[in-house]
């Protein structure tokens, strides 16, 4: 028994996933447009199996994009912390939260 070929939309979703993993965000515009066109007017008949394949790959891409977004936000926060540390003293309170001391306040005990 030969397996069914993946629907074109699933192949495009694979290409989008690869671009995300390679950090090739510039490729996402054209791939997204191609995917929209394919979903709007499929180049082949989509049966229930094909729809499930497309859905699974779309869900995978959504999870990958969410993880990528969290990583980018964490990197931006870290860069802001480094810039702030370069400008002056940075401290943390007893619960580990970031604090910026008042430069005019007297130093406390350690």
Phi, psi and omega in degrees: 000126180268140179289154177287143176290150178292145175296153182303323179298322179293322178296317177297321177296324175296318179295321177296316179300315178299318179296321178296314181295329178275357184062033179265067186292337177296333180283344187293328181299306181295319179295320178297319178295318179297320179295316178301315180297318180294320179288328179290317180225084183304140180280354178212162179290133180256113176270182183299321179297316180298319179296320177296320178297314180298315181298316181297319180289324177295318177298318178299315180296321179298316179295320179295317179294322177296317178295319178298317179298317178299319179295318179296316179297319178297319179296319178296319177297317180296319178297320178296320178296319180295316178298318180293319179296325179292333180278339183174193185287139178235134178230170178230145179280182185298335180265007176088007178279145181292133178232148170244114184289152174284120184296339180270352183279147178291152179290140178273178178279151178260000000 
